[in-house]
């Protein structure tokens, strides 16, 4: 049974972020309502045109049926106007698109997938994508997971919206390092079947809440037997995380499975943690070679292990990597981990200093997120 269109139907409340839909065509209206529902949002649907100017100017996205294009052409130019064509054989639609100031002319159902993504982006208020940093160890026990957590904690404490993704199923769980292993929420096995678009806002709401650090979200592993996630799931979750902006940190295992490779390919840069010892450097050389096949910007973080050991700049040069810096040992780190105190919280400690310096170099200034201070 068809859903009737009234002169002005508001299917979303005053604070809704769904698109403004303007059409008198019953079939097109029903199709657009279904696409909006699939994107997880509700539109304001108007049959009569032109709509009130405040709706036209304030909507995050405007979808205009070709049957109402001429009526809306005088409302003024704005970004985010899409014209939905009704007849593939009508060349006049392109003229009306220019008069309307439309960014694109779409025909359904061919453009449905593209339109669904565009509507979902508008509903989420998508801005610049997050800077995504992958962290991996040059050898086992190098401290990559500790650095990944510390980067995320440091960013969240400054109020930046931060997502920490645990890409290493054999690492023991980053939620333990953050002291959140008992918190209720989704873990990787719950999202292993994810395909296509995942809502960033819904993802964050479903993850465990970390006490006193609301700007940080963490997706970790549970204590079950699942040891892999499909690369499609990693792609969907990482894309959703990046759309929220801020910072995304991914703890990547040294042995790159398909999901880890996908994480590297979507990252902006990678940090390879290398203890300053000969065997660790030899192992790191192989890890660096594998990482560079998937990501161009890989940088070395050198951890001195004894006085008079290998120099950091020589290690980075030998690995053919840019040196991101040295990370000195931090007393009390093991005790903090046993107590569930996240790494990076010791103000003035080596981890906090390294992370603050690195993030100040690579992250643009962003507005603070409330509740970010631990």
Residue frames as qw, qx, qy, qz and C-alpha x, y, z in Angstrom:
[[0.000, 0.887, 0.461, 0.000, 0.00, 0.00, 0.00],
 [0.410, 0.524, -0.025, 0.746, 1.37, 3.42, -0.97],
 [0.345, -0.510, -0.412, 0.671, 2.24, 6.01, 1.64],
 [0.213, 0.875, 0.369, 0.232, 0.34, 9.19, 0.80],
 [0.441, 0.037, -0.093, 0.892, 2.26, 12.43, 0.52],
 [0.069, -0.867, -0.450, 0.204, 0.68, 15.42, 2.17],
 [0.278, 0.926, 0.002, 0.255, 1.50, 19.04, 1.44],
 [0.145, 0.690, -0.574, 0.416, 4.14, 19.08, 4.15],
 [0.916, -0.337, -0.208, -0.057, 4.99, 15.96, 6.14],
 [0.005, -0.731, 0.614, -0.297, 7.72, 16.12, 8.76],
 [0.930, -0.102, -0.346, -0.063, 8.82, 12.56, 9.40],
 [0.645, 0.024, -0.447, 0.620, 11.65, 13.68, 11.66],
 [0.363, -0.799, -0.373, 0.301, 11.66, 15.82, 14.77],
 [0.094, 0.995, -0.040, -0.016, 12.99, 19.37, 15.00],
 [0.333, -0.757, 0.533, 0.179, 16.52, 18.22, 15.82],
 [0.904, 0.181, 0.372, 0.108, 16.69, 15.57, 13.08],
 [0.176, -0.637, 0.496, 0.563, 19.68, 15.56, 10.76],
 [0.604, 0.297, 0.708, 0.212, 18.03, 13.75, 7.87],
 [0.197, 0.035, 0.443, 0.874, 17.81, 15.24, 4.38],
 [0.415, 0.465, 0.241, -0.744, 15.06, 17.45, 3.01],
 [0.291, 0.175, 0.854, 0.394, 13.11, 15.59, 0.31],
 [0.343, 0.487, 0.104, -0.796, 11.01, 17.62, -2.13],
 [0.095, 0.038, -0.830, -0.548, 8.84, 15.76, -4.62],
 [0.643, 0.105, 0.222, -0.725, 5.24, 15.17, -5.52],
 [0.650, 0.257, -0.648, -0.303, 5.98, 11.89, -7.26],
 [0.841, -0.387, 0.172, -0.337, 4.66, 9.02, -5.14],
 [0.968, 0.126, -0.128, 0.174, 7.06, 6.38, -6.49],
 [0.461, 0.553, -0.356, 0.596, 10.14, 8.55, -6.09],
 [0.379, -0.640, 0.309, -0.593, 9.10, 9.60, -2.58],
 [0.938, -0.281, 0.096, -0.177, 8.66, 6.01, -1.44],
 [0.858, 0.299, -0.212, 0.359, 12.00, 5.04, -2.93],
 [0.209, 0.628, -0.356, 0.659, 13.79, 7.91, -1.18],
 [0.636, -0.565, 0.229, -0.473, 12.14, 7.08, 2.14],
 [0.994, -0.089, -0.029, 0.050, 13.45, 3.53, 1.86],
 [0.657, 0.450, -0.272, 0.540, 16.97, 4.73, 1.08],
 [0.152, -0.674, 0.318, -0.649, 16.89, 7.12, 4.03],
 [0.851, -0.418, 0.129, -0.291, 15.71, 4.32, 6.31],
 [0.944, 0.131, -0.139, 0.271, 18.59, 2.13, 5.10],
 [0.403, 0.539, -0.299, 0.677, 20.98, 4.98, 5.95],
 [0.465, -0.366, -0.635, 0.497, 19.55, 5.13, 9.47],
 [0.029, -0.193, -0.168, 0.966, 17.91, 8.54, 9.20],
 [0.229, 0.674, 0.697, -0.087, 14.48, 10.07, 8.63],
 [0.251, 0.219, 0.283, 0.899, 13.90, 12.85, 6.10],
 [0.259, 0.517, 0.338, -0.742, 11.63, 15.85, 6.06],
 [0.290, 0.277, 0.789, 0.465, 9.34, 15.15, 3.13],
 [0.213, 0.543, 0.179, -0.792, 7.61, 18.06, 1.37],
 [0.495, 0.470, 0.686, 0.253, 5.23, 17.79, -1.52],
 [0.199, 0.951, 0.236, 0.015, 4.45, 21.45, -2.03],
 [0.625, -0.072, 0.094, 0.772, 7.29, 23.58, -3.35],
 [0.443, 0.481, -0.585, 0.479, 9.06, 25.77, -2.63],
 [0.640, -0.449, -0.561, 0.270, 9.69, 24.73, 0.99],
 [0.310, -0.948, -0.042, 0.066, 10.22, 27.27, 3.77],
 [0.432, 0.781, -0.371, 0.257, 13.57, 28.98, 3.28],
 [0.388, -0.663, 0.579, -0.272, 14.82, 27.96, 6.72],
 [0.905, -0.039, 0.419, -0.055, 14.37, 24.29, 5.81],
 [0.758, 0.632, -0.037, 0.156, 16.05, 24.77, 2.44],
 [0.211, 0.806, -0.435, 0.343, 19.07, 26.50, 3.98],
 [0.460, -0.591, 0.557, -0.359, 19.31, 24.43, 7.17],
 [0.983, 0.022, 0.119, -0.135, 19.02, 20.86, 5.86],
 [0.499, -0.538, 0.589, 0.339, 22.31, 18.92, 5.67],
 [0.191, -0.036, 0.815, 0.546, 21.27, 17.56, 2.26],
 [0.524, 0.425, 0.191, -0.713, 18.44, 18.42, -0.15],
 [0.289, 0.081, 0.889, 0.345, 16.96, 15.84, -2.53],
 [0.410, 0.450, 0.064, -0.791, 14.77, 17.45, -5.18],
 [0.598, 0.337, 0.718, 0.109, 12.61, 15.43, -7.55],
 [0.228, 0.048, 0.474, 0.849, 12.72, 16.66, -11.13],
 [0.074, -0.674, -0.672, -0.298, 8.99, 17.33, -10.88],
 [0.308, -0.901, -0.255, 0.167, 9.76, 20.16, -8.41],
 [0.648, -0.060, 0.098, 0.753, 13.08, 21.42, -9.84],
 [0.162, 0.535, 0.263, 0.786, 11.70, 24.56, -11.49],
 [0.443, -0.806, -0.300, -0.253, 9.72, 25.49, -8.35],
 [0.723, -0.601, -0.042, 0.339, 12.89, 25.33, -6.20],
 [0.662, 0.367, 0.083, 0.648, 15.21, 27.11, -8.64],
 [0.032, 0.783, 0.017, 0.622, 14.56, 30.51, -7.05],
 [0.718, -0.672, -0.181, 0.013, 15.44, 29.52, -3.48],
 [0.110, -0.894, 0.433, -0.039, 19.11, 30.43, -3.79],
 [0.716, 0.388, -0.569, 0.117, 22.28, 28.46, -4.30],
 [0.585, -0.613, 0.467, -0.253, 23.57, 26.19, -1.55],
 [0.181, 0.402, -0.895, -0.063, 25.82, 23.18, -1.29],
 [0.204, 0.007, 0.940, -0.275, 24.39, 19.69, -1.00],
 [0.647, 0.376, 0.180, -0.639, 21.51, 19.82, -3.50],
 [0.228, -0.097, 0.911, 0.331, 20.89, 16.68, -5.56],
 [0.589, 0.267, -0.121, -0.753, 18.39, 16.42, -8.40],
 [0.485, 0.031, 0.873, -0.045, 16.56, 13.09, -8.82],
 [0.296, 0.222, -0.533, -0.761, 15.68, 12.54, -12.45],
 [0.673, 0.179, 0.542, -0.470, 12.45, 10.84, -13.44],
 [0.814, 0.543, 0.177, -0.102, 13.08, 10.21, -17.15],
 [0.652, -0.325, 0.436, 0.529, 16.41, 8.99, -18.52],
 [0.485, 0.410, 0.540, 0.552, 15.40, 10.14, -22.01],
 [0.010, 0.958, 0.281, 0.053, 14.67, 13.75, -20.98],
 [0.612, 0.251, -0.112, 0.742, 17.71, 15.96, -21.82],
 [0.137, -0.776, -0.084, -0.610, 16.04, 18.93, -20.16],
 [0.762, -0.596, -0.226, 0.117, 16.92, 17.54, -16.72],
 [0.680, -0.044, -0.068, 0.729, 20.47, 18.85, -17.15],
 [0.064, 0.545, 0.128, 0.826, 19.22, 22.36, -17.86],
 [0.572, -0.706, -0.212, -0.361, 17.01, 22.25, -14.76],
 [0.822, -0.334, -0.217, 0.408, 19.96, 20.97, -12.73],
 [0.437, 0.220, -0.034, 0.872, 21.99, 24.04, -13.70],
 [0.237, -0.621, -0.184, -0.724, 19.10, 26.35, -12.86],
 [0.756, -0.596, -0.243, -0.123, 18.68, 24.65, -9.49],
 [0.021, -0.775, 0.566, -0.280, 22.40, 24.68, -8.68],
 [0.961, -0.221, 0.105, -0.131, 22.41, 20.91, -8.14],
 [0.288, -0.655, 0.679, 0.166, 25.71, 19.18, -7.51],
 [0.131, -0.116, 0.949, 0.264, 24.62, 15.94, -9.20],
 [0.713, 0.094, -0.166, -0.674, 21.78, 14.49, -11.23],
 [0.231, -0.190, 0.944, -0.143, 20.85, 10.98, -10.06],
 [0.704, 0.008, -0.393, -0.591, 18.59, 8.29, -11.42],
 [0.481, -0.239, 0.766, -0.353, 17.28, 5.52, -9.21],
 [0.825, -0.558, 0.079, 0.038, 17.82, 2.66, -8.74],
 [0.778, 0.443, -0.204, 0.397, 21.19, 2.91, -10.55],
 [0.210, 0.589, -0.374, 0.685, 22.60, 5.52, -8.14],
 [0.703, -0.616, -0.220, -0.279, 21.06, 4.05, -5.00],
 [0.830, -0.242, -0.243, 0.439, 24.29, 2.83, -3.40],
 [0.381, 0.282, -0.084, 0.876, 26.03, 6.17, -3.96],
 [0.309, -0.607, -0.143, -0.718, 23.01, 8.08, -2.65],
 [0.791, -0.523, -0.318, -0.011, 22.79, 5.90, 0.47],
 [0.685, -0.102, -0.215, 0.689, 26.40, 6.74, 1.34],
 [0.127, 0.405, 0.041, 0.905, 25.79, 10.44, 0.73],
 [0.537, -0.631, -0.247, -0.502, 22.70, 10.47, 2.96],
 [0.828, -0.415, -0.291, 0.240, 24.51, 8.57, 5.70],
 [0.521, 0.133, -0.145, 0.830, 27.42, 11.02, 5.52],
 [0.147, -0.532, -0.099, -0.828, 25.03, 13.93, 5.92],
 [0.714, -0.575, -0.303, -0.259, 23.26, 12.25, 8.84],
 [0.809, -0.309, -0.225, 0.448, 26.58, 11.67, 10.63],
 [0.085, -0.987, 0.071, 0.113, 27.77, 15.21, 9.99],
 [0.877, 0.006, 0.152, 0.457, 30.85, 13.89, 8.25],
 [0.024, 0.961, -0.209, -0.180, 33.79, 16.29, 8.14],
 [0.339, 0.677, -0.653, -0.008, 37.49, 15.74, 7.47],
 [0.918, -0.092, -0.386, -0.025, 38.45, 12.08, 7.99],
 [0.678, -0.704, 0.202, 0.067, 40.44, 11.05, 11.04],
 [0.244, 0.689, -0.683, 0.023, 44.18, 10.81, 10.89],
 [0.978, -0.142, -0.010, -0.153, 44.80, 7.06, 11.05],
 [0.041, 0.709, -0.693, 0.127, 48.02, 5.76, 12.61],
 [0.958, -0.044, -0.276, -0.057, 48.96, 2.08, 12.53],
 [0.252, -0.730, 0.604, -0.197, 51.40, 0.83, 15.18],
 [0.980, 0.061, -0.184, -0.039, 53.31, -2.42, 14.85],
 [0.595, -0.689, 0.398, 0.115, 56.30, -4.03, 16.51],
 [0.390, 0.666, -0.615, -0.161, 59.61, -4.87, 14.90],
 [0.391, 0.104, -0.908, 0.107, 59.68, -8.02, 17.02],
 [0.589, -0.549, -0.575, -0.143, 57.52, -9.66, 19.65],
 [0.576, -0.625, -0.335, 0.407, 57.36, -7.68, 22.87],
 [0.423, 0.312, 0.069, 0.848, 58.60, -4.48, 21.25],
 [0.072, -0.419, -0.448, 0.786, 55.92, -2.42, 22.96],
 [0.049, -0.215, -0.531, -0.818, 53.68, -1.63, 20.00],
 [0.341, -0.619, -0.683, -0.185, 50.43, -2.24, 21.92],
 [0.406, -0.587, -0.353, 0.605, 51.61, -0.03, 24.76],
 [0.161, -0.185, 0.214, 0.946, 52.47, 2.78, 22.36],
 [0.148, -0.397, -0.669, -0.611, 49.14, 2.40, 20.51],
 [0.383, -0.693, -0.600, 0.111, 47.23, 2.75, 23.77],
 [0.378, -0.498, -0.158, 0.765, 49.36, 5.68, 24.91],
 [0.088, 0.080, 0.410, 0.905, 48.77, 7.55, 21.63],
 [0.282, -0.552, -0.656, -0.431, 45.02, 7.08, 21.97],
 [0.458, -0.657, -0.480, 0.358, 44.99, 8.08, 25.64],
 [0.328, -0.297, 0.023, 0.896, 47.09, 11.17, 24.96],
 [0.048, -0.245, -0.495, -0.832, 44.83, 12.32, 22.13],
 [0.381, -0.617, -0.654, -0.216, 41.65, 11.69, 24.14],
 [0.450, -0.547, -0.391, 0.587, 42.99, 13.61, 27.14],
 [0.139, -0.168, 0.148, 0.965, 43.31, 16.70, 24.93],
 [0.458, 0.454, 0.365, -0.671, 39.66, 16.33, 23.96],
 [0.325, 0.348, -0.632, -0.612, 40.19, 14.87, 20.51],
 [0.896, 0.092, 0.135, -0.413, 37.68, 12.30, 19.34],
 [0.040, 0.551, -0.830, -0.075, 39.72, 9.08, 19.34],
 [0.955, 0.033, -0.017, -0.293, 39.18, 5.49, 18.24],
 [0.170, -0.553, 0.815, 0.017, 41.56, 2.67, 19.22],
 [0.906, 0.192, -0.169, -0.337, 41.26, -0.52, 17.15],
 [0.540, -0.464, 0.702, 0.012, 42.88, -3.74, 18.34],
 [0.719, 0.489, -0.348, -0.351, 44.04, -5.50, 15.20],
 [0.269, 0.422, -0.855, 0.137, 46.09, -8.16, 16.98],
 [0.818, -0.310, -0.257, -0.411, 43.95, -11.14, 18.08],
 [0.848, -0.100, -0.419, 0.308, 46.94, -12.70, 19.91],
 [0.237, 0.523, -0.302, 0.761, 47.90, -9.58, 21.80],
 [0.272, -0.224, -0.757, 0.551, 45.81, -10.22, 24.91],
 [0.086, -0.793, -0.586, -0.144, 43.32, -7.40, 24.37],
 [0.229, 0.372, -0.108, 0.893, 43.85, -3.64, 24.47],
 [0.504, -0.668, -0.236, -0.494, 40.82, -3.31, 26.73],
 [0.808, -0.421, -0.284, 0.300, 42.93, -4.90, 29.48],
 [0.509, 0.106, -0.095, 0.849, 45.66, -2.28, 29.01],
 [0.128, -0.471, -0.125, -0.864, 42.98, 0.39, 29.31],
 [0.093, 0.020, 0.746, -0.660, 41.47, -1.17, 32.42],
 [0.573, 0.149, 0.028, -0.806, 38.18, -1.80, 30.63],
 [0.207, 0.117, -0.944, -0.228, 38.09, -5.57, 30.21],
 [0.062, 0.344, 0.878, -0.326, 34.93, -5.90, 32.36],
 [0.296, 0.379, 0.066, -0.874, 33.05, -3.10, 30.60],
 [0.579, 0.410, 0.702, -0.063, 30.05, -4.25, 28.59],
 [0.358, 0.737, -0.172, -0.547, 29.98, -3.63, 24.87],
 [0.896, 0.440, -0.011, -0.062, 30.84, -5.07, 21.50],
 [0.462, -0.552, 0.588, 0.368, 34.14, -6.77, 20.71],
 [0.164, 0.436, -0.659, -0.591, 35.59, -7.84, 17.36],
 [0.111, 0.122, 0.977, 0.132, 33.78, -11.22, 17.19],
 [0.280, 0.616, 0.588, -0.444, 30.47, -9.33, 17.39],
 [0.315, 0.780, -0.091, -0.533, 31.42, -7.33, 14.29],
 [0.402, -0.259, 0.776, 0.411, 33.07, -10.09, 12.25],
 [0.413, 0.474, 0.751, 0.202, 30.08, -10.20, 9.91],
 [0.108, 0.785, 0.119, -0.598, 30.10, -6.47, 9.16],
 [0.488, 0.257, 0.566, 0.613, 29.84, -5.61, 5.49],
 [0.127, 0.743, 0.406, 0.517, 29.24, -2.39, 3.63],
 [0.009, 0.601, -0.164, 0.783, 28.62, 0.80, 5.53],
 [0.515, -0.448, -0.635, 0.361, 28.74, 0.89, 9.33],
 [0.141, -0.909, -0.142, -0.366, 27.46, 3.96, 11.18],
 [0.421, 0.353, -0.500, 0.669, 30.30, 5.58, 13.10],
 [0.362, -0.429, 0.282, -0.778, 27.96, 7.01, 15.73],
 [0.904, -0.217, -0.091, -0.356, 26.20, 3.68, 16.28],
 [0.793, 0.205, -0.479, 0.316, 29.54, 1.89, 16.48],
 [0.147, 0.402, -0.499, 0.753, 30.78, 4.17, 19.24],
 [0.608, -0.359, 0.166, -0.688, 27.56, 3.82, 21.20],
 [0.956, -0.072, -0.213, -0.189, 27.87, 0.02, 21.07],
 [0.620, 0.352, -0.553, 0.431, 31.48, -0.13, 22.30],
 [0.609, -0.482, -0.500, 0.384, 32.49, -0.43, 25.97],
 [0.079, -0.942, -0.016, -0.327, 32.42, 2.87, 27.86],
 [0.652, 0.111, -0.412, 0.627, 35.76, 3.81, 29.41],
 [0.401, -0.795, -0.381, 0.249, 35.50, 5.52, 32.78],
 [0.253, -0.835, 0.019, 0.489, 36.48, 9.20, 32.84],
 [0.223, -0.361, 0.576, 0.698, 37.73, 9.11, 29.24],
 [0.581, 0.535, 0.525, -0.317, 34.64, 9.61, 27.13],
 [0.383, 0.757, -0.296, -0.438, 36.52, 10.91, 24.07],
 [0.057, 0.433, -0.881, -0.183, 38.19, 7.50, 23.63],
 [0.905, 0.085, 0.106, -0.403, 36.47, 4.45, 22.14],
 [0.106, -0.486, 0.859, 0.118, 38.16, 1.05, 21.91],
 [0.914, 0.159, -0.123, -0.353, 37.30, -2.01, 19.85],
 [0.159, -0.544, 0.820, -0.083, 39.18, -4.98, 21.28],
 [0.548, 0.055, -0.806, -0.217, 38.97, -8.77, 21.36],
 [0.772, -0.467, 0.094, -0.422, 37.02, -10.91, 23.80],
 [0.321, -0.511, 0.792, -0.094, 38.47, -13.96, 25.57],
 [0.888, 0.222, 0.289, -0.280, 36.85, -16.42, 23.16],
 [0.735, -0.083, 0.570, 0.357, 38.28, -18.57, 20.40],
 [0.547, 0.801, 0.222, 0.103, 37.78, -16.19, 17.45],
 [0.596, -0.445, 0.232, 0.627, 41.23, -15.26, 16.14],
 [0.255, 0.051, 0.485, 0.835, 40.44, -13.56, 12.83],
 [0.377, 0.658, 0.380, -0.530, 38.02, -11.13, 11.29],
 [0.638, 0.507, 0.452, 0.363, 37.39, -10.91, 7.54],
 [0.348, -0.054, 0.127, 0.927, 39.13, -8.01, 5.78],
 [0.114, -0.572, -0.500, -0.641, 35.68, -6.73, 4.78],
 [0.506, -0.749, -0.420, 0.083, 34.82, -6.27, 8.47],
 [0.532, -0.391, -0.034, 0.750, 38.07, -4.42, 9.13],
 [0.202, 0.251, 0.380, 0.867, 37.43, -2.22, 6.11],
 [0.265, -0.694, -0.511, -0.433, 33.88, -1.34, 7.21],
 [0.567, -0.710, -0.316, 0.274, 34.77, -0.67, 10.85],
 [0.505, -0.260, 0.078, 0.819, 37.85, 1.35, 10.00],
 [0.099, 0.412, 0.427, 0.799, 35.96, 3.41, 7.43],
 [0.387, -0.773, -0.457, -0.212, 33.24, 4.15, 10.00],
 [0.605, -0.584, -0.170, 0.514, 35.88, 5.16, 12.54],
 [0.420, 0.000, 0.228, 0.879, 37.67, 7.44, 10.08],
 [0.019, -0.629, -0.490, -0.604, 34.47, 9.26, 9.13],
 [0.449, -0.796, -0.388, 0.121, 34.08, 10.49, 12.72],
 [0.215, 0.857, -0.202, 0.422, 37.24, 12.59, 12.44],
 [0.575, -0.746, 0.316, -0.113, 39.92, 13.10, 15.07],
 [0.062, 0.581, -0.811, -0.028, 42.39, 10.25, 15.49],
 [0.975, -0.026, -0.042, -0.217, 42.22, 6.52, 14.80],
 [0.092, -0.624, 0.775, -0.043, 44.99, 4.29, 16.16],
 [0.949, 0.092, -0.180, -0.241, 45.27, 0.67, 15.00],
 [0.457, -0.550, 0.699, -0.001, 47.42, -1.89, 16.80],
 [0.798, 0.445, -0.299, -0.276, 48.60, -4.12, 13.94],
 [0.883, -0.309, 0.333, 0.119, 50.27, -7.54, 14.38],
 [0.176, -0.613, 0.615, 0.464, 53.70, -8.16, 12.88],
 [0.258, 0.087, 0.898, 0.346, 52.42, -11.08, 10.81],
 [0.339, 0.266, -0.052, -0.901, 50.10, -9.32, 8.41],
 [0.343, 0.346, 0.873, 0.030, 46.96, -11.30, 7.73],
 [0.163, 0.524, 0.573, 0.609, 44.32, -10.00, 5.31],
 [0.255, -0.884, -0.391, -0.025, 42.61, -7.82, 7.95],
 [0.501, -0.640, 0.066, 0.579, 45.91, -6.33, 9.13],
 [0.404, 0.085, 0.481, 0.773, 46.85, -5.59, 5.54],
 [0.001, -0.741, -0.538, -0.401, 43.54, -3.84, 5.07],
 [0.399, -0.848, -0.216, 0.273, 44.21, -1.74, 8.19],
 [0.491, -0.373, 0.264, 0.742, 47.60, -0.65, 6.85],
 [0.286, 0.350, 0.572, 0.684, 46.18, 0.23, 3.45],
 [0.135, -0.833, -0.446, -0.299, 43.61, 2.55, 5.04],
 [0.531, -0.678, -0.158, 0.483, 46.12, 4.19, 7.39],
 [0.250, 0.963, -0.077, 0.058, 47.85, 7.51, 6.78],
 [0.251, 0.682, -0.639, 0.253, 51.11, 6.48, 8.42],
 [0.916, -0.266, -0.300, 0.014, 52.60, 3.66, 10.48],
 [0.201, -0.783, 0.532, -0.252, 54.95, 3.60, 13.45],
 [0.887, 0.091, -0.443, 0.089, 57.28, 0.60, 13.69],
 [0.515, -0.780, 0.306, -0.183, 58.56, 0.11, 17.25],
 [0.817, 0.356, -0.393, 0.227, 62.12, -1.24, 17.23],
 [0.695, -0.687, 0.124, 0.170, 64.20, -2.12, 20.32],
 [0.270, 0.860, -0.433, -0.023, 67.79, -0.99, 19.77],
 [0.602, -0.390, 0.694, 0.065, 69.35, -4.44, 19.54],
 [0.048, 0.377, -0.745, -0.548, 70.76, -6.36, 16.61],
 [0.115, 0.221, 0.960, 0.124, 68.23, -9.23, 16.40],
 [0.221, 0.679, 0.535, -0.452, 65.30, -6.86, 16.82],
 [0.185, 0.658, -0.273, -0.677, 66.59, -4.69, 13.97],
 [0.007, -0.166, 0.891, 0.422, 67.03, -7.76, 11.75],
 [0.149, 0.452, 0.874, -0.097, 63.45, -8.84, 12.48],
 [0.170, 0.724, 0.278, -0.608, 62.15, -5.29, 12.02],
 [0.027, 0.408, -0.563, -0.718, 63.68, -5.12, 8.57],
 [0.002, 0.200, 0.928, 0.313, 61.36, -7.89, 7.39],
 [0.050, 0.667, 0.664, -0.335, 58.32, -6.30, 9.06],
 [0.043, 0.651, -0.065, -0.756, 59.17, -2.92, 7.53],
 [0.003, 0.163, -0.748, -0.643, 59.43, -4.45, 4.06],
 [0.002, -0.439, -0.892, -0.109, 55.98, -6.04, 4.40],
 [0.003, 0.727, 0.447, -0.521, 54.46, -2.82, 5.75],
 [0.004, -0.518, 0.293, 0.804, 55.92, -0.66, 2.95],
 [0.076, 0.148, 0.855, 0.491, 54.18, -2.87, 0.39],
 [0.090, -0.660, -0.740, -0.086, 50.86, -1.56, 1.74],
 [0.182, -0.952, -0.212, 0.122, 51.68, 1.92, 3.05],
 [0.574, 0.634, -0.116, 0.505, 54.21, 4.45, 1.88],
 [0.082, -0.733, 0.329, -0.589, 54.73, 6.35, 5.13],
 [0.873, -0.354, -0.317, 0.112, 56.30, 4.00, 7.69],
 [0.042, 0.804, -0.378, 0.457, 58.40, 5.57, 10.48],
 [0.684, -0.014, -0.646, 0.338, 60.67, 4.03, 13.09],
 [0.476, -0.774, 0.154, -0.388, 60.25, 4.48, 16.85],
 [0.626, 0.301, -0.641, 0.327, 63.44, 3.28, 18.50],
 [0.710, -0.675, -0.016, -0.200, 63.49, 1.98, 22.07],
 [0.235, 0.629, -0.673, 0.311, 66.98, 2.14, 23.64],
 [0.893, -0.298, -0.322, -0.099, 67.66, -0.99, 25.70],
 [0.759, -0.451, -0.077, 0.464, 71.06, -0.15, 27.20],
 [0.073, -0.916, 0.196, 0.342, 73.58, 2.65, 27.34],
 [0.145, -0.568, 0.678, 0.443, 75.93, 2.70, 24.38],
 [0.639, 0.280, 0.717, 0.014, 73.61, 0.56, 22.24],
 [0.393, 0.347, 0.573, 0.630, 72.80, 1.05, 18.58],
 [0.027, 0.265, 0.074, -0.961, 72.08, 4.68, 17.70],
 [0.468, 0.546, 0.576, -0.388, 68.47, 5.47, 16.74],
 [0.406, 0.735, -0.182, -0.512, 69.32, 7.38, 13.58],
 [0.057, 0.416, -0.860, -0.290, 71.52, 4.50, 12.35],
 [0.347, 0.206, 0.900, -0.164, 68.74, 2.00, 13.01],
 [0.479, 0.678, 0.321, -0.456, 66.20, 4.08, 11.07],
 [0.284, 0.691, -0.483, -0.458, 68.63, 4.56, 8.19],
 [0.112, -0.236, 0.955, 0.138, 69.38, 0.84, 8.09],
 [0.363, 0.399, 0.816, -0.209, 65.65, 0.09, 7.93],
 [0.120, 0.229, 0.505, 0.824, 65.19, 2.78, 5.23],
 [0.225, -0.753, -0.615, -0.066, 62.63, 4.53, 7.42],
 [0.026, -0.695, 0.107, -0.710, 62.15, 8.05, 8.71],
 [0.373, -0.113, -0.728, 0.564, 62.92, 8.30, 12.44],
 [0.341, -0.732, -0.403, -0.429, 59.81, 9.32, 14.40],
 [0.271, -0.756, 0.348, -0.484, 61.79, 9.50, 17.64],
 [0.380, 0.168, -0.849, 0.325, 63.23, 7.58, 20.56],
 [0.685, -0.531, -0.197, -0.458, 61.09, 6.12, 23.32],
 [0.093, 0.466, -0.740, 0.476, 62.95, 5.85, 26.60],
 [0.429, -0.260, -0.857, 0.115, 62.02, 3.18, 29.19],
 [0.380, -0.559, -0.007, -0.737, 59.28, 4.21, 31.64],
 [0.115, 0.101, -0.866, 0.477, 59.64, 3.05, 35.26],
 [0.348, 0.175, 0.623, -0.679, 56.47, 1.61, 36.77],
 [0.501, 0.198, -0.427, -0.726, 54.83, 0.77, 33.45],
 [0.424, -0.042, -0.900, -0.092, 54.45, -2.93, 34.25],
 [0.053, -0.261, -0.746, 0.610, 52.93, -2.14, 37.65],
 [0.363, 0.269, 0.035, -0.892, 50.47, 0.27, 36.03],
 [0.500, 0.097, -0.684, -0.522, 49.39, -2.43, 33.59],
 [0.302, -0.161, -0.916, 0.211, 48.68, -4.84, 36.45],
 [0.045, 0.371, 0.553, -0.744, 46.53, -2.19, 38.13],
 [0.304, 0.667, 0.659, 0.170, 44.59, -1.38, 34.96],
 [0.059, -0.815, -0.005, 0.576, 46.12, 2.10, 34.65],
 [0.728, 0.648, 0.189, 0.117, 46.34, 2.97, 30.93],
 [0.650, -0.113, 0.159, 0.735, 49.76, 3.73, 29.47],
 [0.239, 0.497, 0.267, 0.790, 50.41, 7.38, 28.74],
 [0.376, -0.830, -0.361, -0.197, 48.77, 8.73, 31.91],
 [0.641, -0.498, -0.121, 0.571, 52.00, 9.54, 33.73],
 [0.223, 0.971, 0.048, 0.067, 52.37, 13.25, 33.01],
 [0.081, -0.869, 0.486, 0.040, 55.96, 14.00, 32.14],
 [0.776, -0.198, 0.589, 0.106, 56.78, 10.33, 31.59],
 [0.201, -0.308, 0.687, 0.626, 58.62, 9.19, 28.45],
 [0.232, 0.415, 0.844, 0.247, 55.47, 7.76, 26.86],
 [0.089, 0.855, 0.437, -0.263, 53.40, 10.88, 27.48],
 [0.117, -0.722, 0.265, 0.629, 56.18, 13.15, 26.20],
 [0.238, -0.094, 0.782, 0.568, 56.74, 11.12, 23.05],
 [0.188, 0.565, 0.792, 0.136, 53.02, 10.88, 22.26],
 [0.030, 0.869, 0.272, -0.412, 52.36, 14.57, 22.87],
 [0.138, -0.591, 0.439, 0.663, 55.26, 15.62, 20.67],
 [0.223, 0.073, 0.854, 0.465, 54.32, 13.22, 17.88],
 [0.153, 0.675, 0.722, 0.002, 50.62, 14.13, 17.88],
 [0.016, -0.828, -0.083, 0.554, 51.37, 17.85, 17.92],
 [0.148, -0.412, 0.604, 0.666, 53.38, 17.32, 14.75],
 [0.047, 0.100, 0.880, 0.462, 50.90, 15.22, 12.80],
 [0.006, 0.638, 0.767, -0.072, 47.45, 16.28, 14.03],
 [0.040, 0.494, 0.180, 0.850, 45.79, 19.53, 13.00],
 [0.133, 0.024, 0.544, -0.828, 44.18, 21.61, 15.77],
 [0.323, -0.396, -0.744, -0.430, 40.60, 20.47, 16.32],
 [0.458, -0.538, 0.083, -0.703, 37.80, 21.64, 18.64],
 [0.077, -0.227, 0.874, -0.422, 37.83, 19.91, 22.01],
 [0.582, -0.299, -0.667, -0.355, 35.35, 17.15, 22.76],
 [0.494, -0.585, 0.268, -0.584, 33.67, 17.47, 26.12],
 [0.904, -0.326, 0.204, -0.185, 34.68, 14.91, 28.73],
 [0.776, 0.501, -0.351, 0.155, 38.10, 14.26, 27.26],
 [0.044, 0.666, -0.604, 0.436, 40.19, 14.77, 30.39],
 [0.729, -0.133, -0.667, 0.082, 41.05, 11.71, 32.39]]
